[in-house]
Amino acid sequence: MNALRLALEELHRADVLKRLVAGATTGDADAFLGAAAQLTWSGGWADALRALVPLGTVPDTIRSAFQGAWQNSAVDNLGMKRTLTLDLLGEDHLLADGLAILLPAPSGSLPPVHYRAQSLRDYNAGRIGCWWTPDREFADALWLATSGAGEHVGHHVLLATEVPATAIIQGTAEDIEACLDPRQLTSIRVIGVCRDDYEPEQIAA
């Protein structure tokens, strides 16, 4: 019985992904969003982006539809933005590539310096996340909202970077947060360490 249930779940997932890609390919926004709403299994959006990124590009109708759904769910703890971000934990390059395809190309520039909090362990391993903020005081809150930081044990760091135009995936000059491609950031520096007791040790301004 379990084998049958698993087989049916696999068939369902394959069907959802097939409809998602078909909608993205043909520019059928209703079909695309309908399939996207069914990406409810753990890691569903990771599976979706693995299927969508090889397309290389999608029609503008899909970008507009995705952007609308993305913005409408920005403050929803169970919305698309939160679900997609958590499904892609630890896969920041895939997240960056997927959002670069699904969101309209950014216009304008961002404040020159952005900040990010993340675990020291990930930083030492060379894993830099996508979510940054121009507000230094907001960095910890952004980390909690876009990661599994609540389960993290150990030191974390406050990072700063200069933002080249090539790194911007999503964000405007007025936004409190931005999605940046970590592969395009060449000036990342540690400006503070918060230890297990959450007493910050400032390294530099």
N, C-alpha and C positions, 0 to 999 in steps of 0.2 A: 504493500500500500504506500509506504514511504517512497519507494522507487517510482511509482506511478505519479505521486504528487510532485516529486522533484522534476520528473519528465515534463509534466504539464506546466510547471513554473518556468522551465527552460524554454518551452515552446512559446509561452506568453511573452517572456522577455525578448526572444528573437523577433516575435511579431511586432512588439512595440518599437524596437530598434529599426526594423525594416520600414515601418510606417514613418518614423521620425526622419530617417534618411531620405525616403521618397518625398516627403513634404519639403525637406530642405533643398532637395535637388530640383524639384519642379516649381518651387516658390509658393506652394500651397500653405499659407500661414495657418489656416484652420486645422489642417491635417497635422502640421508640425506641432502646434500648441496642444492639440488633442493628445498626440503621442507623448509629448513632454509631460503632460499632467499625469501620465501613467508610469513615469520613472520613479516608482515609489519603493523599489527594493533598495537595500543597502548597497551603495556604490553604483546606483542606477545612472547618475550623471557622469560618473567616470566611464562607464560602458558607452554612454551616449557620445561623449567627446572623442573616445577612441574610434568611434564609427564616423563622426562628423569631420574631424581634423583632416583625414586623407582627402576629403573633397576639395580642400584648398580654398574654396570660396563658396558663398551661398548668395542667392538673389537678395536684393535690397528689401523685398517684402518680408523675408525671413528675419533680416537684421532688425527691421522696424518692429516686427511682432515680438521678437525676443527682447528687445530693449524695453518695450512697453511692459511686458510681463516682469522683467528684471526690476524696473523702477517701481512698479506697483507693489512688489513684494519686499522692497528694501527694508521695511520696518516690521515685517511679519516674521516672527520667530520660526514659523513653519513654512515660510514662503520659498520661492524658487532660489533666490539669492543665497539664503542661509543653507538650504538643502544642497545646492550645487557646491557651495564652498566646503561644506563638511564632507561631502562625498569625495572631494578631491584633496583631502588632507594628505600632505606628504607628496603630492603630485603637482607641484606648483608649475612646472613647465607645461604639463598637459592643460592645466587650468588657464595659463596664459595663452597657449595656442588656441584653445577652444573659444575663449572670450574674444580673442582677436578676430576670429572668423565670424562669430555670432553677433557682436556689437558693431555699430557703425564706427568708421574710423574717427578717432578723436580730432577735435578741432581746437585751436588755441593752445595755450601753454598753462603749466601749473606753477605754483610758487616754487622757487628754485631749490629749496631744501625740504625733504620729507623725512619722517621718522617712523620707526617700526620697533615694536617689542617682540621678542621671541626667545625660545629656550636657548641657553648657552650651549647645550649639547648639540642642537641642530646647527647653530652657528659654527661651532668647531668642526662639524662634519661637512661644512660647505653648503648646507641647505638654507637658502634664503627665500622667504615667502613673498607673495605677490602684493599683500595689502599694506599700504603705507598711508600716512596722514601728515598734512602740513602743521598740525597742532601737536606739539611735543607732549602736552599733558594728556592727550587723547590716546596715545600709543598703546597703553596697557589695556584700555577698554576695547580698542579695536582688536587687539590680540585675543581677548576673551570672546569676542563676538565672531571671529572668523577662524577659530582653531579649537583644538581640544585642550586649551590651556588649563581648563578647570581640573584636568586629570594630571597635569604636569607636576613633577616633583623635581626640585633642583633650581639652580640659579637661572635667571634669564637676563638678557641684555637689551639695552636700548641702542638702536642703530640709527644712523643718519646717513643720508645720501643726497647728492646733487642729482636732479632729474633731467636726463637728456630727453629730447622730444621722441627719440626712437623707442624709449622704454614705455611710453604712455599707452595703455590699453583702454582704460576707462577713467574718467574724472575730468572735472573742470576747475577753473581757478576758484570757484565758490564752494567746492565740495570739501567736506571734512575728511574724506577718504578717497584713495585712488588705487586702482589696480595697475601695477607696474610689472613689466617683464624683468625678472631678476637677472636674466642673462645679459640684459643691456645696461645694467648698473655697474659702473666701474669705479665708483668712489665711495663704497660703503665703509663706514668706520664705526667702531664701538665708542659711544659717548657715556655709557653708564652700565653698571652691573647691579642687579637686585638679587641679593642672596636669599637663601632659604627663609630667613626671618623677615624678608621683605623690607629690609633696611637698605635703601639705595646707596651705592657707592659711586659718586660722580667721577668720571674719568677726565672728561673735557667738556668745554662749553660747546 
